[in-house]
Amino acid sequence: MSGQGTPGGVVARVPLGRRGVTVSRIGFGTAPIGGLFSSVGDDAAEATLAAAWAGGVRYFDTAPHYGLGSAERRLGAFLAGLDPAARAEAVVSTKVGRLLEPGRTAPGTESFHDGAPLVRRRDYTSEGVYRSLADSLERSGLDAFDIALIHDPDEHWAEAAGVAYPALARLRDEGAVRAIGVGMNQTAMLARFVTETDIDCVMVAGRYSLLDRSAADELLPLCAERGVGVLAAGVFNSGVLADPRPGAHYDYAPAPEAVLRRARWMADRCAAHEVPLAAAALRFPLRHPAVTGIVVGARTPAEITTDLTLAATQIPDALWDELTPA
């Protein structure tokens, strides 16, 4: 039988990479409060952020992409409401690679529901990096970001590695940001960044979870060898590992039946040990020595409070053995 630990351990501060930056073991991902899949008002977003803060979360990840800037704006407004001493405890990352410009997206193509009349334009040039960070600072009202990540450069390796990365490295050298890295939904290019550049951290989304462990093949060993911090995002694979019901999302789209069957089997094995599937999904990445922390999103105070409680669940080794592929 499992038991509940205290959330304090899962929000303890830990080093991220080699630059002296520390993050809470669980970070808050702001995509949901940017209106991912359904609208979230300003008041609900503020309440959710306040619940994360009350639970001990001190690392917050955002991006222009999330709600066409609304996630950055809402996060900044919340942090501005803290007293200066408390605000100094927060560590914030944002991302570069998508500039926001006036325009409207085609109907039915936008996953975020709270955005302004803007469109995204890919830009991994030096000028694009500097403009992106300047725009993000203006939207958020922050004085600086602790961490800057190159966002989803899947089709843009040459420009991202050859131009965006050196621009971020210069900003790091100048003290404008404390750490730099890359955030992606794949592992191969992240591994290449770790091998060929001097990044401090990676954020790997959905590729180190109960359903997809591909990051363990090459990326995680490389990061451990080179002292690169690892932030595992998408631990629920967009929702299916939180609640594998019909219509659940897997990697931002409706989950295929084979994925649903696998997730339901895992839920059954967890239930046999009196452990929620979501607790196992949250705990799983933290078991790997190369993983610094996880990043979870939430759209309500109840969701993030529940996640923090579940992440503190003590899980028997026998269950991990059952959930590990032969």
Solvent accessible surface area in square Angstrom, and as a share of the most:
residue,aa,sasa,rsa
1,M,189,0.84
2,S,20,0.13
3,G,33,0.31
4,Q,110,0.49
5,G,27,0.26
6,T,107,0.62
7,P,53,0.33
8,G,46,0.44
9,G,53,0.51
10,V,7,0.04
11,V,18,0.10
12,A,47,0.36
13,R,101,0.37
14,V,34,0.20
15,P,95,0.60
16,L,0,0.00
17,G,22,0.22
18,R,119,0.43
19,R,98,0.36
20,G,56,0.54
21,V,0,0.00
22,T,45,0.26
23,V,0,0.00
24,S,1,0.01
25,R,55,0.20
26,I,0,0.00
27,G,0,0.00
28,F,0,0.00
29,G,9,0.08
30,T,0,0.00
31,A,17,0.13
32,P,19,0.12
33,I,0,0.00
34,G,0,0.00
35,G,0,0.00
36,L,22,0.11
37,F,67,0.28
38,S,52,0.33
39,S,78,0.50
40,V,7,0.04
41,G,40,0.39
42,D,73,0.38
43,D,120,0.62
44,A,44,0.34
45,A,0,0.00
46,E,98,0.44
47,A,44,0.34
48,T,0,0.00
49,L,0,0.00
50,A,43,0.34
51,A,19,0.15
52,A,0,0.00
53,W,31,0.11
54,A,91,0.70
55,G,26,0.25
56,G,19,0.19
57,V,0,0.00
58,R,44,0.16
59,Y,1,0.00
60,F,0,0.00
61,D,3,0.01
62,T,2,0.01
63,A,0,0.00
64,P,3,0.02
65,H,41,0.19
66,Y,29,0.11
67,G,0,0.00
68,L,11,0.06
69,G,3,0.03
70,S,5,0.03
71,A,0,0.00
72,E,0,0.00
73,R,106,0.39
74,R,20,0.07
75,L,2,0.01
76,G,2,0.02
77,A,69,0.53
78,F,18,0.07
79,L,1,0.00
80,A,86,0.66
81,G,68,0.66
82,L,37,0.18
83,D,84,0.43
84,P,115,0.72
85,A,79,0.61
86,A,19,0.15
87,R,58,0.21
88,A,84,0.65
89,E,78,0.35
90,A,6,0.04
91,V,3,0.02
92,V,0,0.00
93,S,0,0.00
94,T,0,0.00
95,K,3,0.01
96,V,1,0.01
97,G,1,0.01
98,R,24,0.09
99,L,4,0.02
100,L,15,0.07
101,E,39,0.18
102,P,119,0.75
103,G,29,0.28
104,R,196,0.72
105,T,49,0.29
106,A,61,0.48
107,P,134,0.84
108,G,90,0.86
109,T,96,0.56
110,E,46,0.20
111,S,55,0.36
112,F,13,0.06
113,H,103,0.46
114,D,26,0.13
115,G,34,0.32
116,A,50,0.39
117,P,76,0.48
118,L,40,0.20
119,V,43,0.24
120,R,60,0.22
121,R,100,0.36
122,R,98,0.36
123,D,18,0.10
124,Y,1,0.00
125,T,44,0.26
126,S,21,0.13
127,E,127,0.57
128,G,2,0.02
129,V,0,0.00
130,Y,82,0.31
131,R,97,0.36
132,S,2,0.01
133,L,15,0.07
134,A,56,0.44
135,D,35,0.18
136,S,0,0.00
137,L,54,0.27
138,E,144,0.65
139,R,64,0.23
140,S,9,0.06
141,G,63,0.60
142,L,19,0.10
143,D,142,0.73
144,A,49,0.38
145,F,7,0.03
146,D,21,0.11
147,I,0,0.00
148,A,0,0.00
149,L,0,0.00
150,I,1,0.00
151,H,13,0.06
152,D,17,0.09
153,P,0,0.00
154,D,55,0.29
155,E,151,0.68
156,H,58,0.26
157,W,46,0.16
158,A,79,0.61
159,E,59,0.27
160,A,0,0.00
161,A,16,0.12
162,G,49,0.47
163,V,56,0.32
164,A,0,0.00
165,Y,32,0.12
166,P,39,0.25
167,A,0,0.00
168,L,1,0.00
169,A,15,0.12
170,R,107,0.39
171,L,24,0.12
172,R,24,0.09
173,D,112,0.58
174,E,130,0.58
175,G,59,0.57
176,A,47,0.37
177,V,7,0.04
178,R,110,0.40
179,A,0,0.00
180,I,1,0.00
181,G,1,0.01
182,V,0,0.00
183,G,4,0.04
184,M,2,0.01
185,N,53,0.27
186,Q,48,0.22
187,T,25,0.14
188,A,72,0.56
189,M,24,0.11
190,L,0,0.00
191,A,4,0.03
192,R,109,0.40
193,F,0,0.00
194,V,2,0.01
195,T,64,0.37
196,E,102,0.46
197,T,26,0.15
198,D,59,0.31
199,I,3,0.01
200,D,0,0.00
201,C,0,0.00
202,V,0,0.00
203,M,9,0.04
204,V,0,0.00
205,A,17,0.13
206,G,4,0.03
207,R,34,0.12
208,Y,17,0.07
209,S,0,0.00
210,L,4,0.02
211,L,38,0.19
212,D,27,0.14
213,R,52,0.19
214,S,44,0.28
215,A,0,0.00
216,A,35,0.27
217,D,121,0.63
218,E,98,0.44
219,L,0,0.00
220,L,0,0.00
221,P,66,0.42
222,L,28,0.14
223,C,0,0.00
224,A,67,0.52
225,E,133,0.60
226,R,99,0.36
227,G,31,0.30
228,V,9,0.05
229,G,3,0.03
230,V,0,0.00
231,L,1,0.00
232,A,1,0.01
233,A,13,0.10
234,G,29,0.28
235,V,2,0.01
236,F,28,0.12
237,N,1,0.01
238,S,34,0.22
239,G,21,0.20
240,V,0,0.00
241,L,0,0.00
242,A,47,0.37
243,D,65,0.34
244,P,21,0.14
245,R,131,0.48
246,P,106,0.67
247,G,54,0.52
248,A,2,0.02
249,H,55,0.24
250,Y,43,0.16
251,D,48,0.25
252,Y,117,0.44
253,A,47,0.36
254,P,99,0.62
255,A,14,0.11
256,P,74,0.47
257,E,91,0.41
258,A,61,0.47
259,V,27,0.15
260,L,10,0.05
261,R,141,0.52
262,R,89,0.33
263,A,0,0.00
264,R,80,0.29
265,W,104,0.37
266,M,1,0.00
267,A,27,0.21
268,D,89,0.46
269,R,73,0.27
270,C,0,0.00
271,A,68,0.53
272,A,65,0.50
273,H,34,0.15
274,E,104,0.47
275,V,4,0.02
276,P,59,0.37
277,L,14,0.07
278,A,13,0.10
279,A,0,0.00
280,A,0,0.00
281,A,0,0.00
282,L,0,0.00
283,R,62,0.23
284,F,13,0.05
285,P,0,0.00
286,L,15,0.08
287,R,121,0.44
288,H,41,0.18
289,P,131,0.82
290,A,12,0.09
291,V,6,0.03
292,T,17,0.10
293,G,0,0.00
294,I,1,0.00
295,V,8,0.05
296,V,4,0.02
297,G,31,0.30
298,A,1,0.01
299,R,52,0.19
300,T,53,0.31
301,P,52,0.33
302,A,70,0.54
303,E,74,0.33
304,I,0,0.00
305,T,74,0.43
306,T,69,0.40
307,D,14,0.07
308,L,6,0.03
309,T,59,0.34
310,L,23,0.12
311,A,0,0.00
312,A,2,0.02
313,T,1,0.01
314,Q,102,0.45
315,I,24,0.12
316,P,37,0.23
317,D,105,0.55
318,A,52,0.41
319,L,0,0.00
320,W,16,0.06
321,D,105,0.54
322,E,63,0.28
323,L,1,0.00
324,T,75,0.43
325,P,77,0.48
326,A,154,1.19
